[in-house]
Amino acid sequence: MAATSLNAPNAPLLQKTHQTHVFLKPISTIPCQTSAKRISISCSATTQDRLSVQSQSQDRVFNFAAGPATLPENVLLKAQSELYNWHGSGMSVMEMSHRGKDFRSIIEKAEADLRSLLNIPENYAVLFLQGGATTQFAAVPLNLCAPGDSVDYLVTGSWGDKAFKEAKKYCNPKVIWSGKSENYVRVPSFDGLELNPNAKYLHICANETIYGVEFKDYPVPRNPNGVLVADMSSNFCSKPVDVTKFGLIYAGAQKNVGPSGVCIVIVRKDLLGNAQEITPVMLDYKIHADNNSLYNTPPCYGIYMCGLVFEDLLKQGGLEEVEKKNQKKAGILYNAIDESKGFYRCPVEKSVRSLMNVPFTLEKSELEAEFLKEAEKEKMVQLKGHRSVGGMRASIYNAMPLAGVEKLVAFMKDFQAKHA
């Protein structure tokens, strides 16, 4: 059969078949440009690819990792379909200029969807940054106060403690309460807090990933000009939040909204422009706000993935509906723990148990290794607790399906029946 010219009437069909198929299995489609016969081969292979997509969920594990964490399967499949050629642009998002119109449309839509999800007012800037939430431990004091200024830290776990220690380099922080002596199992009563009336800000970690302690309400700074700052890395976009209660919110994306490499900062605009002189340019919020997060090359593909997740959360009905799903999942797991007659135990006070990270121990600690091994055989992975605390931890972020939690609970009951 003669080779088909790209200028022939059927050339568009040839190009479309090649383009649609190549991002799934590029090696098998290289010959598609040369003959009409090979077009039919490509179509056959495409059918096989569709079958593999349908069965992909059977090949995937239930990933209970604390972060980087599981992502929505439909988001991953959409990213896969757009990987090779984004919206007919002829290139992948990974290849785009961050200053080109294509990527600008991606980051602008991601911001718009996030603003819609959290009802973020116009007097707040939304920044897509790099360096993870840990970089913000330094950026927050550098942007919000002078070297001698007092600030308050309420420490309910390891991340709040790390944030406090980093702030000591740039201002005068004080721990107004710490749960360390009790092994971080609760949040204090706000009425009893000795807040500094001169503190420029009050810092909290809204959800402590390691210990599974989550704020259900938020304290108010005593200083009328002070602001509340929250690290929301592990419960960001898991439920509605009144952004106006905060001067600044920051969150690493790799728990709930995207891959590692992106950090999102939501900051009230009147707090911009007061960075300390020693502040590195890459940590100055005003510079990033003035440049719409495009001062330098941002984590483009990570931002694109976050945008797909935001779009998916909106399609689910917004954060009110997402919270209901998270409450149901967490309720099933906590009930299984509480009803195990002590075989499993969660140390966290019930009133502040996290909907995202569920730590638990086994009554017989010598069974932990077997528990993890048997769970992995059942395609449930990353259930080992943080190295600093041991035990188990199931991170059940937005993207963890209800089926994953139900399978874990069934496994836990079966394991208990064998070893109680």
Disulfide bonds with the S-S distance in Angstrom:
none
